[in-house]
Amino acid sequence: MQFEDIYTDGVAVATETYHIYSPNTHKALKRWHSFFIPGNPGCLFYYLPWLQQMHRMITEEADRVFGVGNVAVCLHGLSHANHHFTRSDDSANEEKHEIYGLEFQIDHVEAFIKQTLESVPNSNSNTHDPMVSYIGHSIGAYMILDILDRSFYLLSKTITISCYLIMPFITWTTLDLSHRISLNIIKTIPKTITKYFIQKVSVILNAMPIAKRTSLLSLLQGNDSSSPSMDKSCLNMTSNRFFNTRLLYNFLDMGLDEIEHVPLNEIRILNIIKKLSMKYHINILYTNNDQWAPLVDLNRILDIAPYVNSVYIPDLIHAFTMFISHGSIVTEHLRPLIRNS
């Protein structure tokens, strides 16, 4: 991963990004760009092993369809603005960092996509109109739909577009009542009190032994035991000071912003899905153990947009931790969708 300046609303925001390019990027007859937008907490680190799996899988499918080496697969991802591990040059000033809301984050992702498409040199004249796929998890799926609805530039720069929305948080009406009540109570608490509470939580989490952190993440996943991938993630979290006040506060603030925007834009987003699905490949992956994007929402979407392709993955959860221990399951369910797009 690297830090890259993304120019958003006239401001350069240093953002954690990740790019994987095929060795034949400058020589291939075609270019296939895939953009991944994570869900909250928006930290790309959790998804890195899965993104590497995805790049291998997409390359395999591209070679199968177009011939070996004829397509350069370029996979790109970014963390949400300021949702990254504390760097050595900003650890002393983490309280001074900006908090960016959902609207800014959407502008930020759009700027990243444009900047990335324009930065890859075209040594082959046949590659000026690339194939592009967008992959979003949770609120990342919401961002992708919003961007594609309003950006004629992105639609005009590509020859084919496909979307893969993984447990998308795009509706609100069926969210579990206890979740709604809890989130609305949190919204009424003054931010100074919330931040003080998060600071105390951060201290406690940073003091936890690695075994306790492993147990905590396993609990978030609904697992009773740890796994090698989970243990490795916990070690990395320790070394990168993941449980810092700034990141935890951004995580909560972003969540509160989501619950303000999603209810107001629910009908608009559903209509965007309907409109896009008439021309592009729109795919939605759902599971049965998801309180944020429950299966009943999928039925509502299919009623409105019957051209959407849906895939049911049993026994997974909504949280980002799913990609740590179950990323390969998601990849294999995406494989036939990628192949058919």
Disulfide bonds with the S-S distance in Angstrom:
none
